[in-house]
Structure formats: structure tokens, C-alpha cells
Amino acid sequence: MAILQVVQGPNPGQVFPLEEEICILGRHPECDVVLEVGAVSRQHARVLRINDDFFLEDLNSRNGTFLNNARLEGRAQLSENDQVRICDVVLVFHQGPPVASPPAASPGAADQATIGAMVIDDDQPTASSTIMSKVSISAGATGLVLAVNAEAKLKALLEISRHLGRVVSVSDVLPKLLDSLFSIFLQADRGFVVLREPTTGRIIPKAVKHRRENSDEAIRISRTILNGVMAAKEAILSADAATDSRFDMAESIVDFQIHSMMCAPLVNNEGQVLGAIQIDTLDQRHRFTRDDLDVLASVACQAATVVDNAQLHEVALQEEALRRELNVAHQVQQGLLPAAPPEVKGYAFYDHYEPARQLGGDYFDYIPLGGGRLAIVLADVSGKGVAAALLMAKLSAETRFCLASESSLATAVGKLNRVFSESRWEDRFVTLVVGVLNPETHEIVLANAGHQQPLLRNKAGELKEIGEETGGLPIGVSSDWEYEEFTIRLAPGESLTFYTDGITDAMNPAGEFYGNERLFAQMAKPCDGVKQLGQNLIDSVRRHIGNRAQTDDICVTCFGRSDA
């Protein structure tokens, strides 16, 4: 299987399989390869698979697509290890898994992570440590900073402040951190920064730097050393790592004959270990000293704060973007609902929809049908939030189509049920009640798919639940269920109320449900028409909830015949 692997940019090491015949690269979330960089176009480029060959095309992007540092014109075939550059993101093309990628992990086997020319290896030291120096780093280790050589401390802090003071992105923080360290430690040949994933605890390489800019040497990192440093929250110094017994059998040290190395954990103010910094030198004449370790420890304390703040800033940006998207989605969802009740001679209508979150799963609609008829629909999608809202949008479109294409209400509901019984909806289902009103004959044809029974209220205020004997399963439960319909005739002053369980399940601060008893008592109270009937119900539910947060969507539709 061919892949694209990120070697520069956000999420280095990330692998994108090229499984489809056409894979779109861009910033839009629906792209096959999503590159979350502002300069990347929404649909920037594409990879086409023709037989067993792969080709790259630019999609008239604003900033262009580069193949092996040459701007792409037209279509170009991809070969093994070709570099694709899109703005600041560099990806490498492989016909199969990259050479540096790990084999599939067997149960209990440690994983391996890569970033460009960095590889994290597992190694097992065979002797006890002969570390030359250690410095403890703990949460809020201000005493450490004060204990460091004043001149070295000042130089380090000034460098860090100058390079990192205005950085707000993690992807910008780490390279600048290494730049600062290389300006402080002139003997450093290589350096890297790794971060620990908060959820999995995996060590992820994030930045690497060579003194020689064009160096293609791989930096092999010892997971054992990193885990030890982060577990103990201690910065360590080895004056001659190539002969240090702590690193016996460690290929990452022996391969490159590292003569001196320092490694320090990144610990934030809450004592959480965010990752680690390691720098090393090949020059045995300029080994690191205890003073150098003190400086690195001081830098690590300040860098941890910067990284922590950058991560919090990125989380805040993601949350703000999510809020904006939810606000837009809320407006779109509101656009799927009726803007105002219909105007039908001799009838009055009232509706109310109040989602518990920005996006809801309840749905109601008024759908004009042939012969002057009007369908009144109310439904409740299982679940809440984005998933329920998406299903509600699908329900809106399918309901209109089914009701318009079938003359029988029961047949239309059955057709709708088959659509939502497909396996792709998994365990989602919908409860639904529909009434088709003929204002000329005052007849209403009703069908119920697992929903609360409609409430029929006569002119005297007497209530009755109707349709118990004809209720069916919720939509999406059984594809071959046959639904029934029945007909009633509204007398002058009579009304029907459809409602979702957000009404009866509304809970007050004492944990008491609104319930059917309160619902029936409220609906039986005297009122002046359907609009007041519905509004009085909503006011009653709100008084019951009080200052408690709403736990479910609330939806009500009332419609009735005038007294004349």
C-alpha cells in the first residue's frame, strides 16, 4: 500500500495511506489528506492511482505544489522517496511502509516512533548507571534557577526569552528551543525534543537539529534513557556516553560514538512531564560539564512552561474553532425547521423547539401535500449533539420525499423506516408521529412510530391519548415492519398536541421529573386557544426546571380547529 508520510510540519511522522484511486490533499476536513496549515488551500492537490502507478497534480492552489523542490506543472509520476512540499508541509512518498517505520507490533512489543531522521529505539542497559551528574527538576523548581551559575543562567534565560517569548504554537516552540540551545552550547552536534502524548503516554519525536545543516545522519534515541529521565524528573549528564555503562548495548549511543550527552525532562508547574530535551556532542575535547547541565535544567524549566502554554493555546484555538463551527451548524439546523407556523383557514398552530445543546436531535415540520392537505411531523432522534443533528438533517429530507411520493401515510412511514434501517446508521433510531390534516373535511390521518401518543383535547378541556392500538416500532429498528394509520375528525374547539420526552423528562433541582401527571394537569387548564395552550405548557416546564441545566431537547407542536 502506497503512503505519504509527513517529515516536516504539524504531526511529523504521520502516515496517510493512499487507498483510493483519487486522494485529495488540502485544508478542508473532508480531504483524504488533511493538512491543517493556514496557507494550504481547501483542496490543494491530489494523488491519482492509475493501475499500479501514482501521479501528483496541483488543484490550482494559491501557493503551488512542489515535487522534489520543483514547482509542479500539470501531472507528474511519483517515485519512491519523492518529496512533496505544500507550503510548510513536506511529505515523502513510499510505495510501501517507509524503511524507518516499525514493523507491526506484536502483543507486548514496544513501539517505535520516527520523525524524519529520528528513531526511538528500545534498548536494555546491562549495567548500573555511571551518570556523571544529575539535577532534580520538579514542579515550580524556582530554587533550581537561582542555584545556577549567574552568568550562564542569564545567558540561557535571555536566549530562551528572545527566541520563545512571542511563540504561541508548539510546532514553532520546539525548533526555536533547539536553536536557543545550540547558541548556548557551541559544542552541541545534535539535539532533539520529544513530547509525551497525554492519553497514551507514547513518546513522540517532535523536533531535531544538526549542527551541520545538510547532515543526513539518523539520530537514534534510547527510549530507556528517556523513560528514566522523565520518570525520575532528573536531568542527567554523561561525560562519555560511548563508554558509560548505563548505555551498554544501546545502539543509539554506540553507533555514533557520542562522547558527551545531556538529557532533561520538560516538567510543567503542576509536576506533569510533557517530554524531554537531549543534546549531544561528538567532540571529546569539548564535553559538557555540570554547569552545562545546570543551564539545560534551567532552560528545561522555562521551556516546559512555554510548551505548556503553547499546548493550552492550541487547545483554546481548537475549542474556539469548534464553537464557531457549532454556531454555524446551529444556524443551519434552525434553517431546516419551519420559520413560522402555517396559515390554514379555520385552524391555529403553535410550535416550540429548544435544544439542550447547540445542536439538537428533535425535529418538527409542516409539509404541504396535494389536495390542500398539510402534514404535521414531530420526531426524536436517539442521542444528542452532532451525530443526532446530522441524522435529523437526513430525516428532514427523507420525510418530505416519502410523504410527497406516497399516497398512503402508513406506506410513506414504512418507506422512511427502510431508509433508516440500513446498517450504516448502526444502532441509531427515530421515534416519530405524523398527522395529515385535510382542512376541508377536518379529518386527520395519523401514524405513530414508537413515539409518545398525541394528546387530543376537546373544547371542555378534557384530554385523551389516542392511537395506542396502532403504534409501531421506532424508525430504523426493523426494516420489514408494517405501520398502521387511523383517522379522526376534529370537532370545533378540539386540538392535538405532539411532544417529545424532553417535556416529561424535564427535571427540577430536586431531581423530580415533570412527568405525565403534571403534563395532563397543565394541558387540562382553561386557555384561550391553541397558542396559549402551547405557551402555558412551555412556561410550566420552565418553572419546573428552575435553574437546573436542561438535559434533553424540548419540542412541542399544537394545532387545533377554531370554535366556529
C-alpha positions in Angstrom: 0.0 0.0 0.0 1.4 3.4 -1.0 1.6 6.2 1.6 2.5 9.8 2.2 4.5 10.4 5.4 4.9 13.8 7.0 8.5 14.7 7.6 8.1 18.4 8.2 5.2 20.4 9.5 2.4 19.6 12.0 2.5 16.0 13.3 5.8 14.8 11.8 5.8 11.1 11.3 2.1 11.0 10.5 1.3 8.5 7.7 -1.5 8.9 5.2 -2.4 5.7 3.3 -3.2 6.3 -0.4 -6.0 3.7 -0.6 -8.4 5.4 -3.1 -8.0 6.0 -6.8 -8.1 9.7 -6.1 -6.8 11.2 -2.8 -7.3 14.9 -2.2 -4.7 16.9 -0.1 -5.9 20.1 1.5 -7.0 22.0 4.5 -10.7 21.1 4.3 -11.7 18.4 6.9 -13.3 16.3 4.2 -10.0 15.9 2.3 -8.3 12.5 2.3 -5.0 14.0 3.5 -5.9 16.9 5.8 -3.1 19.5 6.2 -4.1 21.9 9.0 -1.9 24.8 7.8 -3.5 28.2 7.1 -1.6 28.7 3.8 -2.8 25.4 2.4 -5.8 25.7 0.1 -9.0 23.9 1.0 -8.4 21.5 -1.9 -4.7 21.9 -2.7 -3.5 18.9 -4.7 -4.4 15.3 -5.5 -2.7 11.9 -5.9 -4.2 9.7 -8.6 -3.7 5.9 -8.8 -3.6 4.6 -12.4 -3.1 0.9 -12.5 -0.1 0.5 -10.1 1.4 4.0 -10.7 0.7 7.1 -8.7 0.6 10.7 -10.1 0.6 14.1 -8.4 -1.4 17.1 -9.6 -1.9 20.6 -8.3 -5.5 21.8 -8.0 -4.9 25.4 -8.9 -3.8 26.1 -5.4 -2.8 29.6 -4.2 0.7 28.7 -3.2 1.5 25.9 -5.5 2.7 22.3 -5.0 6.4 21.3 -5.2 7.8 17.9 -6.2 11.4 17.5 -5.2 11.7 21.3 -4.8 10.4 21.9 -8.3 7.1 23.7 -8.7 4.6 21.2 -10.2 3.1 21.9 -13.6 0.5 19.5 -14.9 0.7 15.9 -13.8 3.9 14.1 -12.5 4.5 10.5 -11.7 5.6 9.7 -8.1 8.6 7.6 -7.4 9.9 6.1 -4.1 11.2 8.7 -1.6 9.9 11.6 -3.7 9.3 14.7 -1.6 6.0 16.6 -1.9 6.1 20.1 -0.4 2.8 22.0 0.2 3.6 25.3 1.9 5.5 24.4 5.1 4.5 20.8 5.0 6.8 18.2 3.5 5.7 14.7 2.8 7.6 11.7 1.4 6.0 9.2 -1.0 6.6 5.5 -0.4 5.3 2.6 -2.4 5.0 0.7 0.9 5.8 1.3 4.5 8.9 3.6 4.9 12.2 1.9 5.7 12.4 3.7 9.1 8.9 2.7 10.0 8.5 0.0 12.6 7.1 -3.5 11.9 3.6 -4.2 13.2 3.8 -4.6 17.0 3.2 -7.9 18.5 1.4 -8.2 21.8 3.7 -6.8 24.5 6.2 -5.5 22.0 7.3 -1.9 22.4 6.5 0.5 19.6 8.9 2.7 17.6 8.4 6.3 16.5 10.1 8.2 13.7 10.4 11.8 12.6 12.4 12.4 9.5 15.8 11.0 10.5 14.9 10.3 14.2 14.2 6.9 15.5 13.2 5.9 19.1 14.7 2.5 19.9 14.1 0.3 22.9 17.4 -0.8 24.5 18.2 -2.7 27.6 21.3 -1.5 29.6 23.2 -4.3 31.1 24.9 -2.5 34.0 24.1 0.1 36.6 24.4 3.8 35.7 27.6 5.7 35.8 26.0 9.1 35.2 28.4 11.9 35.9 25.8 14.4 37.3 22.1 14.7 37.9 19.8 17.7 38.6 16.3 17.2 40.0 13.5 19.0 38.2 10.2 19.3 39.9 7.1 21.4 39.6 7.8 25.1 40.0 11.5 24.5 40.5 12.4 28.1 41.0 15.1 27.2 43.5 17.0 25.4 40.7 17.1 28.6 38.6 18.6 30.5 41.5 21.3 28.0 42.2 22.8 28.1 38.7 25.9 30.0 37.8 24.7 33.5 37.3 26.4 34.3 34.0 25.3 31.0 32.4 21.8 31.4 33.8 21.4 34.9 32.5 22.7 33.9 29.0 20.3 30.9 28.9 17.3 32.8 30.0 17.9 35.7 27.7 18.3 33.4 24.7 15.1 31.5 25.6 13.2 34.7 26.2 14.4 36.2 23.0 13.6 33.2 20.9 10.4 31.9 22.6 8.8 35.0 24.1 6.3 35.5 21.3 5.9 31.9 20.2 2.3 30.5 20.6 2.4 27.3 18.5 4.0 24.1 19.6 5.3 23.5 16.1 7.2 26.9 16.4 8.3 26.4 20.0 10.4 23.3 19.6 12.6 24.3 16.7 13.3 27.7 18.3 14.1 25.9 21.6 16.8 23.9 19.8 18.1 27.0 18.1 18.5 28.6 21.5 20.3 25.6 23.0 22.7 25.5 20.0 23.5 29.1 20.5 24.2 28.4 24.2 26.1 25.1 23.8 28.5 25.7 20.9 29.9 22.2 21.2 26.5 20.6 20.6 26.4 18.5 17.4 22.8 17.1 17.6 19.7 17.7 19.6 16.1 16.7 19.7 12.9 17.2 21.6 10.2 14.6 22.3 6.8 15.1 23.8 4.7 12.5 25.6 1.1 12.0 24.4 -1.2 12.8 27.4 -3.7 10.0 26.6 -1.4 7.1 25.6 1.9 8.1 27.2 3.7 7.3 23.9 6.9 9.3 23.3 6.6 11.2 20.0 9.7 12.9 18.4 8.8 16.5 17.5 11.9 18.4 16.5 15.5 17.6 15.6 18.6 19.7 14.8 22.1 19.0 13.5 25.0 21.4 13.7 25.6 20.7 10.1 22.5 21.8 8.2 22.8 19.3 5.4 23.6 16.3 7.6 21.6 13.2 6.7 22.7 11.2 9.8 19.9 9.5 11.7 19.5 10.3 15.3 18.7 7.2 17.3 17.1 7.8 20.6 17.1 5.5 23.6 13.6 5.0 25.0 15.1 3.6 28.1 17.1 6.8 28.8 14.1 9.0 28.0 11.7 7.0 30.2 14.3 7.0 33.1 14.8 10.8 32.8 11.1 11.5 32.7 10.1 9.0 35.5 12.8 10.4 37.9 12.2 14.0 36.7 16.0 14.4 36.7 18.3 16.0 34.1 21.4 13.7 33.5 24.9 14.3 32.2 27.2 11.6 30.8 30.7 12.8 30.2 31.5 10.0 27.8 28.3 8.3 26.7 30.1 5.9 24.4 31.8 4.2 27.4 29.2 4.9 30.0 27.9 1.5 31.3 24.4 2.9 31.5 24.3 2.8 27.7 25.9 -0.7 27.2 24.2 -2.4 24.2 22.4 0.8 23.3 22.8 1.1 19.5 21.7 4.8 19.7 24.9 5.6 21.6 27.4 3.1 20.2 26.6 3.6 16.5 27.6 7.3 16.7 30.2 7.2 19.4 28.6 10.0 21.3 31.3 11.4 23.7 29.0 13.6 25.8 25.3 14.0 26.2 22.7 15.7 28.4 19.0 14.9 28.7 16.5 16.9 30.7 12.7 16.4 31.3 10.1 19.1 30.5 8.1 19.4 33.7 5.3 21.9 34.0 4.2 23.8 37.1 1.7 21.0 38.0 4.5 18.4 38.0 3.4 16.8 34.8 6.1 15.6 32.5 5.5 16.9 29.0 8.6 15.4 27.3 12.3 15.7 27.2 15.3 17.6 25.6 18.5 15.8 24.7 21.7 17.3 23.1 25.0 15.5 22.5 28.4 16.2 21.1 30.9 14.0 19.1 33.9 16.1 20.1 35.7 14.5 23.0 37.7 17.7 23.6 34.6 19.7 24.4 32.5 17.6 26.7 29.5 19.0 28.6 30.1 20.0 32.3 28.0 20.1 35.4 27.5 23.9 34.8 26.1 23.0 31.3 23.7 20.6 32.9 22.5 23.3 35.3 21.9 25.6 32.4 20.0 22.9 30.5 17.9 22.2 33.6 17.1 25.9 33.9 16.2 26.1 30.2 14.0 23.0 30.5 12.0 24.6 33.4 11.3 27.7 31.3 10.8 25.7 28.1 8.3 23.4 29.8 6.2 26.5 30.7 6.4 27.8 27.1 5.4 24.4 25.7 2.6 24.0 28.2 1.3 27.4 27.3 1.6 26.7 23.6 -0.3 23.5 24.0 -3.0 25.2 26.0 -3.2 27.9 23.4 -3.6 25.3 20.6 -6.4 23.7 22.6 -8.0 27.1 23.1 -7.8 27.7 19.3 -9.3 24.3 18.6 -12.1 24.9 21.1 -12.8 28.3 19.6 -12.9 26.9 16.1 -15.2 24.2 17.3 -17.5 26.8 18.9 -17.6 28.7 15.6 -18.4 25.5 13.7 -21.2 24.6 16.1 -22.7 28.1 15.9 -22.8 27.7 12.1 -24.2 24.2 12.4 -26.8 25.6 14.8 -27.9 28.2 12.3 -28.0 25.6 9.5 -30.1 23.3 11.7 -32.5 26.1 12.6 -32.9 26.7 8.8 -34.2 23.1 8.5 -37.1 23.9 10.8 -40.2 25.9 9.9 -39.6 29.7 10.2 -43.2 30.2 11.2 -46.4 28.2 11.7 -48.6 27.7 8.6 -51.7 29.7 7.9 -54.7 27.4 7.4 -58.2 28.8 7.4 -60.2 27.7 10.5 -57.0 26.4 12.3 -54.4 27.7 14.6 -50.9 26.4 15.2 -48.2 26.6 17.9 -44.7 25.2 18.0 -41.6 25.4 20.2 -38.2 23.9 19.8 -35.4 24.2 22.4 -32.3 22.0 22.1 -30.4 21.1 25.2 -27.1 21.8 23.4 -26.3 24.0 20.4 -27.3 21.1 18.2 -30.4 19.0 18.9 -31.9 15.7 17.8 -35.6 16.7 17.9 -37.4 17.6 14.7 -40.7 19.0 13.6 -42.0 20.2 10.3 -45.1 21.3 8.3 -45.2 19.7 4.8 -47.8 20.8 2.3 -49.2 17.9 0.3 -51.5 17.5 -2.7 -55.2 18.3 -2.4 -54.6 21.2 0.1 -53.5 18.7 2.8 -50.9 19.5 5.4 -48.6 17.0 7.1 -47.6 17.8 10.7 -44.4 15.8 11.7 -42.6 15.6 15.0 -39.7 13.2 15.7 -37.0 12.5 18.3 -33.6 11.1 17.1 -31.8 8.9 19.5 -28.7 10.5 21.1 -27.7 14.2 21.3 -25.1 16.5 19.8 -23.5 16.4 16.3 -24.4 12.8 15.4 -28.1 13.3 16.3 -28.2 16.7 14.4 -26.8 15.1 11.3 -29.4 12.3 11.4 -32.1 14.9 12.0 -31.0 16.7 8.8 -31.2 13.4 6.9 -34.6 12.7 8.4 -35.9 16.1 7.3 -35.1 15.5 3.7 -36.2 11.9 3.6 -39.5 12.6 5.4 -40.5 15.2 2.8 -39.7 12.9 0.0 -41.5 9.9 1.4 -44.7 11.8 2.2 -44.7 13.5 -1.2 -44.2 10.3 -3.1 -46.7 8.0 -1.4 -50.5 8.4 -1.2 -50.8 6.3 1.9 -49.4 7.7 5.2 -48.6 4.2 6.5 -46.8 3.3 3.3 -44.8 6.5 3.5 -43.7 5.8 7.1 -42.7 2.3 6.1 -40.6 3.7 3.2 -38.9 6.1 5.6 -38.2 3.2 8.0 -36.5 1.2 5.3 -34.1 4.1 4.6 -33.0 4.3 8.2 -32.8 0.6 8.7 -29.6 0.4 6.6 -26.5 -0.9 8.5 -24.7 2.4 8.1 -26.9 4.0 10.7 -25.7 1.4 13.3 -27.9 1.5 16.4 -29.5 4.9 15.7 -33.3 5.1 15.6 -36.0 7.7 15.5 -39.4 7.9 17.2 -41.9 9.8 15.0 -45.5 10.8 14.9 -47.2 12.2 11.7 -50.7 13.7 11.2 -52.0 14.6 7.7 -54.7 17.3 8.0 -57.4 17.8 5.5 -58.8 21.3 6.5 -61.8 20.8 4.2 -63.1 17.7 5.9 -61.4 18.3 9.2 -60.1 14.8 9.1 -56.6 13.9 10.3 -54.8 10.7 9.3 -52.3 9.6 12.0 -49.4 7.2 12.1 -47.1 6.6 15.1 -43.6 5.0 15.0 -42.7 4.4 18.7 -43.4 8.0 19.8 -45.5 9.4 22.7 -49.2 9.2 21.8 -50.7 12.5 20.7 -53.0 14.3 23.2 -56.5 15.1 22.0 -58.1 18.0 23.9 -61.8 18.9 23.5 -63.5 22.2 23.9 -64.2 21.5 27.6 -60.5 20.8 28.3 -60.8 17.0 28.6 -57.7 15.1 27.5 -57.3 11.7 25.8 -54.2 9.9 24.5 -55.0 8.5 21.0 -53.6 5.8 18.8 -52.3 3.3 21.4 -53.6 0.3 19.5 -51.9 1.4 16.2 -48.4 2.3 17.5 -45.4 0.8 15.7 -41.7 0.3 16.3 -39.3 3.3 16.1 -37.9 4.1 12.6 -34.7 2.2 12.0 -35.4 -0.8 14.2 -36.9 -3.3 11.8 -36.8 -2.8 8.1 -39.9 -5.0 7.3 -42.2 -3.5 10.0 -45.7 -2.7 8.6 -47.1 0.5 10.1 -50.8 1.3 10.5 -52.7 4.5 10.1 -56.0 5.7 11.6 -58.3 8.7 11.1 -60.0 11.0 13.4 -62.2 14.1 12.8 -61.6 17.3 14.8 -64.7 18.9 16.2 -64.8 22.7 16.7 -62.6 23.7 19.6 -60.6 20.4 19.6 -56.8 20.3 19.3 -54.0 17.8 19.0 -50.6 18.1 20.8 -47.4 16.3 19.7 -44.5 16.4 22.1 -41.1 14.8 22.8 -40.0 13.2 26.0 -37.9 16.3 26.8 -41.2 17.6 28.3 -42.0 14.7 30.6 -38.3 14.0 31.5 -37.6 17.7 32.4 -36.0 17.6 35.9 -36.1 20.2 38.7 -33.3 20.9 41.1 -34.7 18.3 43.5 -34.4 15.6 40.8 -38.1 15.3 40.1 -39.4 14.7 36.6 -42.1 16.9 35.1 -43.9 13.6 34.3 -47.2 12.8 32.7 -49.3 13.8 35.7 -48.1 17.4 35.6 -48.4 17.4 31.8 -52.1 16.3 31.8 -53.0 18.7 34.6 -51.4 21.6 32.8 -53.0 20.8 29.4 -56.5 20.5 31.1 -56.3 24.1 32.4 -58.5 26.7 30.8 -56.9 28.6 28.0 -57.7 30.9 25.1 -56.9 28.9 22.0 -54.0 26.7 20.8 -51.3 29.3 21.0 -51.9 30.0 24.7 -52.3 26.2 25.4 -48.8 25.6 24.0 -47.1 28.6 25.6 -48.6 27.8 29.0 -47.2 24.3 28.8 -43.7 25.6 28.0 -43.9 28.2 30.8 -44.9 25.5 33.2 -42.0 23.2 32.2 -39.5 26.1 32.6 -40.8 26.9 36.1 -40.4 23.2 37.0 -36.8 23.1 35.7 -35.8 26.3 37.5 -32.1 26.9 37.5 -31.2 23.3 36.7 -29.5 22.8 33.3 -31.7 21.4 30.6 -30.9 17.7 30.0 -32.9 16.9 26.8 -34.3 18.7 23.8 -37.8 20.0 24.1 -40.1 20.1 21.2 -43.9 20.7 21.1 -46.4 21.3 18.3 -50.1 22.1 18.9 -52.7 22.6 16.3 -56.5 22.8 16.5 -59.8 23.8 15.0 -61.4 27.1 15.9 -64.6 27.2 17.9 -66.7 28.4 14.9 
